[in-house]
Each structure stands twice: as C-alpha cells, then as structure tokens.
Amino acid sequence: MKKIIALMSLTIVFAFYLSACKKKDKQPQTTIEKIQGKWNLENETDNVHTGGQDNITNSPGGISDVVDFRTDGKVYSDVFGTKDTSGYILSGDTKIVLDGTEIFDIKTLTSNSFIIYNKEIFSSDEYDEVTISLKR
C-alpha cells in the first residue's frame, strides 16, 4: 500500500512539473512576418476600364510562378517567365508599397493566402485595377 501511495504521489508531482514546463504561448506574427517568405501566384486579374467598358484579363499562375518577400525589404519574383527584383515596404498593416510607387491594399493575409488590390484612376471613366492572389 505504501508503494502505491508513493507511486501516486510521484505521478502527481511529475504531472505538475510537466504542466509548469509548458512553453509560453507563441506571440502572434506581425503583418511583415506573415508576408515574408515564398508565395505561389494563384491568379492575377487586371481590369482596364475605358469608355464605360470593363476589359478583364485573368492570368492564372503556374507551379513555377513564385514571389519571394525577403527580410531585406526586397521582393524577388519569377512570374509568367519574367524575373524581377524590387523593393517593398508596409504602410501600416493594410497597405504594401511595391517598387516605391505602387500602393496595394492588403485584402487577405493568412498563413496560406495573400491577396492584394490596386486601383489607379486616370479619369472619371478610366481606371485600371489589379488583384493579385498568392498562396502557400
């Protein structure tokens, strides 16, 4: 009986010890941390609106169409057979500026989905809007 009580006591102490040694909850990732890394182009939609007409082009990405946001503030892309390198910065948590000039709204940002949107207005009846969908 003494052995059973001693064994139970030891089990309880061990259980408390293990629960005290649990790792602290991981801090949530920042927006920049979520963006950084390699993404595959899922789709790019371009709408050139002129003369009251939408002219929509959908360009689905292939397995080799990759965009890599690096920690040094550069984005390397190999999309539709064209390689490019440019800079990127965040403007708050809702906008990303590519190449210093193109401001995209961040529409979706999860661990496996990143969707950005840009609309450039030329006149009251002419604009160009682009939606880029990336996935991991």
Buried (B, 14 or more C-beta within 10 A) or exposed (E): EEEEEEEEEEEEEEEEEEEEEEEEEEEEEEBBEBBBBEBBBBBBBBBBBEEEEEEEEEBEBEEEBBBBBEEEEEBBBBBEEEEEEBEBEBEEEEBBBBEEEBBBBBBEBEEEBBBBBBBEEEEEEEBBBBBBBBBE
